Amino acid sequence: MRRTPFTAGLVGVVLSAFAVVSGCSAMLTDVSLSPSEPSLPPYGLVTPQQAHHVIVALGEDPTLVLLDIRTDPEVSAGHIGGAVTLDFYSPTFASDLALLDHQTTVLIYCRTGNRTGQTMGLMTSLGFESVYDLDGGITQWIDQGFPVCIAPLGDEHLCVDPSEASRPAP
């Protein structure tokens, strides 16, 4: 498939959108790290607690990319603050992924970990070295009580405690 300047630029626009939409990531930066906190975990599969630690520790670092590889409806239903998205099921997923800066630290997640497991192999073959894979996906993230943002990435975000996400609006 031939890449046009428009489609190549689209990936850059999608990934830079997180700078505009990062307002909901503030919920994660409120957690202070104590000096006794362990250093960052090794790259690869990480628990929700380890992923949270990575996000808090590197949250201000522009080389951290929090990459949600679910579909747009899944992302709109709830995503981690500061995430950008590439749809795993898009026919251009592999080529779009290849366009990401290979020098960045990437934390990827999907719904339960199946898509990220497949994506880890692809990223390794593309030369990415600094990749975290959220074990159990956003399902485990929510089960562990970490916050999510409700809305499409381009819209205003409502970030809530997972226990409140299922409550109807007053």
C-alpha positions, 0 to 999 in steps of 0.5 A, a space after each residue: 500500500 502506497 503511503 501518501 503525505 496525508 496518511 503519513 502526516 495523519 499518524 503525526 497528528 494523531 500522536 501529537 493530539 495527546 498534548 492537546 488532550 492530556 488534561 485528563 492525565 492530571 489525575 495520574 500525576 497527583 500521586 507522589 513517588 516516595 524515594 523508597 519506590 523501586 526504579 522503573 520495571 524492565 521493559 515487557 509485560 507489566 502489572 497495572 501497578 507497574 504501569 501506573 508507576 511508569 506513567 507517573 514517573 515519566 508523565 512529564 517526559 515527552 518521549 513517553 507514548 501511552 498507546 491505546 490500540 483498541 477501536 474508537 468505540 472502545 477508547 470512547 468508553 474509557 481510556 487511560 489519561 494522556 493516551 493516543 490511539 492506533 486501531 489494531 484492526 486498521 489495515 494500516 496498523 503495522 505501517 502506522 506503528 512503524 512510523 512511530 519514533 523508535 527511540 520513545 518509551 511506549 506503554 501499550 494497552 488494549 482491552 485484555 492483553 491479546 492485541 498487545 501481545 501480538 503487537 509486542 512481537 511486531 514492535 520488536 521486529 520493527 526495532 522498538 526496544 523500550 516497550 511496556 505491555 499492560 498485562 490484562 489491558 484496561 480491564 485489569 487497570 480498571 479492576 485495580 482501581 486506576 482512573 479512566 477518562 470517558 470520551 473520544 480522545 478529541 473531545 472534552 474528557 471526564 476522568 473518573 474513578 472506575 467505581 463511578 464509571 458505571 454509575 448513571 449521571 445524576 
